[in-house]
């Protein structure tokens, strides 16, 4: 594991998951905003990779969107849009 991925608050993946779990229903953050809050401002693509491989249903990864548009959702862009609309997010 790379040295920069570790700190007192866990791995980058753990911090990303923690940030995403804290996104309230009906709100979104961009991949870049999640990366910044997780401690690596330039790691938006890494956040996308983490969300793409997420299988934990308690992580609301549909609330993480692209800076322009909504981005993917494990290959199901239409499902992401539907979930966001159900939460009251204008997409």
N, C-alpha and C positions, 0 to 999 in steps of 0.2 A: 504494500500500500504506500502511496506517495506521502511524504512527510507533511505536505501542505494540506492534506485532507483531514488531518487530525488536530483536534484542540480539546480543551476541557469540556466542550459541549457536544462532543461526538464527531462522527464523520460528516462529510459534506452531504451525503445521502440522507443521513439521519436528520440533519438540520433542515434540508429541503422538505422532507416529509413533515417535520414539525411545523414549518411555516405554512405548508399547504393545508394541513389539518386545522390550522387556526383561521383560515379564510372563512368568514361567515357566509351562511346561505344567502344567496342573492347578490354576492359581491365576487369580484374577480381580481386577480393580479396577473401581470404579464410574466413571462418566463424570466425576463430581466429583473423585474421587481423581486421575484422569489429568490433569484441568485444573489441580489444585493442583500436581502434580509438574511440569507443563509451565510453571508460572509465572503462571497466571491462575485463581485459586481459584473465581471466579464464572463460569467459561466452560464449564460442563458441557454446555450445549446446543451450543456451538461444537464441542466434542469429538464429540458425536453427529453433527453435520453432517459433520465430517471423516471419521469412521468410515463413515458412510452412503455417501460417495462414493469410498471406498477401493477400488482395483482391484488393489493390489499383494498378491499371495498370500503374501509374506513377512511381512506385518503381520497378526498374529493378532487381528484386531478382534473376533472372537467372545469374547475374554477380557475385553472391556469390557462391563460390565453396568449396568443401572439400579439406583438405590438400593433400589427396591422392585420385585422381579421381575427378569427378565433383559433386557428391552428388545428392540429389533429387531435384525435382521441382514440388511441390504440387502433387506428385505421377506420374509425367510425365517426367521421366528421358530423354527419347528420344526427347521430345520437348525442354528441356533445352539445350541439345547437338546441336540441330538444330538451335536454336536462337543464341547460341555462335558462331557456324560456320558462320552464316549469318553476324555476326559482325566482322569476321576475326580472331576469337580466335581459336588457334589450340587445338583441344580436341581429 
